[in-house]
Amino acid sequence: MDLSFDSFVLAAATADLSDAADPRVGEHADAVEFRMDLADSDPESALGAYDGDVPLVATNRASWEGGDCDDDDEDRLATLERAAERDAVAAVDIELDSLLTPRGATAADRVREAGASVVASFHDFEGTPAASELRETLHEAATVGDVGKVAVTATDDHDALRLLEATNAATTWGDTVATMAMGEAGRHTRAVAPVYGSKIGYAPVRPAEATAPGQYDLETLSRLVGDLERNPDT
Ligand SMILES: O=C1C[C@@](O)(C(=O)O)C[C@@H](O)[C@@H]1O
């Protein structure tokens, strides 16, 4: 399946692929992010059984990047390479720190050879880097990935505004990026960052099953992003 990041993609984030059949996914989501690291059952079996028509983004978040996968990088990246071979997997999320290693670069090549895109992701669960570091990280991620994703944690309005400014700068530069500020002080950026060029948003199908702090539920984020979308003809 194909998934273009030329325009905003709303990804329903879940650890249970049966959520892909939820009517709210068909109504509001462009993709399903399958958090393989959070799955209760064997995620590769779940991928094999998936027969839905919503394209998947496969994520196997390393424990050293805030996820639940304790595998070494060889096993973790091999799992993602196998996931990319599934026709339903349109994109694979690989941590920027992995992509900067030879093994991670090989994984990216194999993912692309399988026809999937690479989302290069960086997370800061403690705070929001300085503007210069945000711009550098976004550009680096967008260079090694097809989408450069940066998820930071905002503690105040200044953090949120720095993230939005970096999003606007990266998009103006021509990079394909996805940005969000986690936490209460940053949650509005999930709806506003797309106005400045962020190309992926994440929301749980069920509000109680957020995969990150500050997420809106799927219906809410869909409505907010839609309401804020600027008319391209004006
Ligand atoms: O990296 C991201 C972004 C995210 O952490 C968020 O803040 O919405 C949610 C994760 O599931 C996803 O892999």
PDBQT file of the ligand as one rigid body, heavy atoms in Angstrom, charges set to zero:
ROOT
HETATM    1  O1  LIG A 301       6.755   8.976  17.762  1.00  0.00    +0.000 OA
HETATM    2  C1  LIG A 301       5.547   9.009  17.846  1.00  0.00    +0.000 C 
HETATM    3  C2  LIG A 301       4.801  10.232  18.233  1.00  0.00    +0.000 C 
HETATM    4  C3  LIG A 301       4.100   9.999  19.548  1.00  0.00    +0.000 C 
HETATM    5  O2  LIG A 301       5.080   9.828  20.552  1.00  0.00    +0.000 OA
HETATM    6  C4  LIG A 301       3.254  11.212  19.892  1.00  0.00    +0.000 C 
HETATM    7  O3  LIG A 301       3.762  12.050  20.655  1.00  0.00    +0.000 OA
HETATM    8  O4  LIG A 301       2.106  11.291  19.398  1.00  0.00    +0.000 OA
HETATM    9  C5  LIG A 301       3.227   8.764  19.478  1.00  0.00    +0.000 C 
HETATM   10  C6  LIG A 301       4.020   7.522  19.051  1.00  0.00    +0.000 C 
HETATM   11  O5  LIG A 301       3.148   6.418  18.938  1.00  0.00    +0.000 OA
HETATM   12  C7  LIG A 301       4.715   7.772  17.737  1.00  0.00    +0.000 C 
HETATM   13  O6  LIG A 301       5.519   6.648  17.371  1.00  0.00    +0.000 OA
ENDROOT
TORSDOF 0
